[in-house]
Amino acid sequence: MATKKTDDVFGFAAFDPAKLTENFRDLAEKGATQSKDAYAKMKVAAEDAAKTVEATMESAQAGSVTLGLKAIEALRVNAESSLSHMEALLGVKSVSELIELQTAFLRKQAELVVEQAKTMQEATRKVAEDVSKPAKTAAEKTLATFQK
């Protein structure tokens, strides 16, 4: 009887290698499936990020062109205004006429600068919105994906 008790203590009668192998296989399959899912999500996120960067760069380039054209137009208007003023100054016959022309020119230039600043501010605001729109959309999409 004593030998039987020793056999039970040191024996592996309860250990079933088939169950261990099956559990290990299930665990490995679940891990592989989760890894594939995670990889697929990361791949989609990376592709979306690349598209977002591309769209952002295109918007930034288009915005730069728009702002550049507006700045050139403002410079053109200012140059033409200054040349017209210089031509008018050449025809001045008195000091009072000079002061009157100069005052009118400065007032007109001040109004023009305010108008041009408003135009540039609005154009800059629109460009900033256009540039940030792809990133905002991508961030919202990514958040929605991870909230699921």
Secondary structure, DSSP 4 states (H G I P E B T S, - for coil): -HHHHHHHHH--TT--HHHHHHHHHHHHHHHHHHHHHHHHHHHHHHHHHHHHHHHHHHHHHHHHHHHHHHHHHHHHHHHHHHHHHHHHHHT--SHHHHHHHHHHHHHHHHHHHHHHHHHHHHHHHHHHHHHHHHHHHHHHHHHHHHH-
